[in-house]
Amino acid sequence: REREFRVAIKFVARADLHHLGEFLAGRRAEAPQEALQVLDIVLRELSTQ
């Protein structure tokens, strides 16, 4: 049985990964939680495909 869905996607923010690069290079003490959360969501979604 075929069904049709409509999905609306809204842009809410641009992820700044600069702080993540700084953290990984050792120039920042705290892990940037927002960047890590964005990557977590994207990687989880990609793994389900």
N, C-alpha and C positions, 0 to 999 in steps of 0.2 A: 504494500500500500504506500503510495507516494503522498508526502505532505510538504507543504511549503511554509517556511518560516521567514520572518523579517527580523533583521538584527540591526540595531543602531549602535555604532561605536563612537564614543566621544573622546576627543583628545583632552587630557586633563593636565599633563605636565611633561616637560622634557627632562629626561634623566641626565644628570651631570656625572659622568664617570671619571672626571678629572681627579676628584678626591680619592676614588678607589685606586687609581694609578699611583697617587702620592702615598697612600697607605701601603700598597704592595712594594713600593720602592723604599719603604722605611722612613719616609719623610713626614709621616703623619702617625700619631700615636693611636688614635681611635679609628675603628673600622666605620666607614660611612654606611650607616644602616639603610638609608633610602636606596643607594645604589645597589647594595646587596639584595634588598627586597625585590627590586626591579629585575635583576638578573635571575633570582630564584623563580619568579613568576614566568619569565620567558623560557628558561631552561626546562621547567616542569611542563609547560605547554608543548615545547618542541619534542619532549620525550614521549608524549602521548600520541604523536603522529606517526 
